[in-house]
Amino acid sequence: MSDTIYTTTATSWGGRDGKVATEDGRLTAELSMPKALGGNDGPGTNPEQLFAAGYAACFHSGLRLVAGAKKIDVRDSAVSVTVSMVGSLAEGKLGLAARIEAQLPGVDLEAARDLLEATHQVCPYSHATRGNIPVDLIVVED
């Protein structure tokens, strides 16, 4: 793509029971397969946790950007993303689903919902998942 703004590469050795690292060494992680997927639930992380962490950080950055443009104070906000493996392991038909929960202290419920919807339209992770996995947007009420 000629309009590429940023690129990074991560490499996996051993798949879900191995390790992963980025080319610059800023992220290295041991991986373990969860028991629910037939693994031993070892001490390492897994791709779903890494995806959830990335999505949460990206979405929260987008939320802060959208809120700032609307002059809404979200400095005490938090975003949690829950990633679930869905489908049938036995049939090998697996997919992902995501649930995005935002805590927006001091923001009324309707404005908070509008912020989440607007953020979902600009977040790169949301663009990548749109139409591919179900994503629920939830405002966590005080």
C-alpha positions, 0 to 999 in steps of 0.5 A: 500500500502506498499510503502506509503510515506504520508497519510492524512485524511479529514472528511466531515460533511454535504456534500456540505453545511457543513464543512470539516477538516483534522485529524490534524486540519491544514485545516478546511473549511466551505462549501457552494454549488454554485448556479450553482449546486442548492445551495445558494452560501453561504460564504464557499468554495466547493470541486472544489475549494479545488481540484483546490488549491491542484492541483495547488500547487502540479503541481507547485511543480512538475514544479519547480522540473522538471525545476530544473533538466533541469536547467531552472529558474522558480522562478517567475513562477505561476500555476493556475488550473481551475476546471469545473463541466461538464455534466448535473445536471438534469440528474445527469451525472456530471464530472470534467475538469481541465485547468492548466495555467502556467506563466513562465517569461523568459522561451521561449514558446517551453521550457515552453510547454515541461516543462508543458508536463514533469510536467504532467507526474510526478505530482501525481494529473495528475496521478490521473486524467489521463484518468478520466478527460480532462486536458488542459495545457496552457502556459500563454504568457507574 
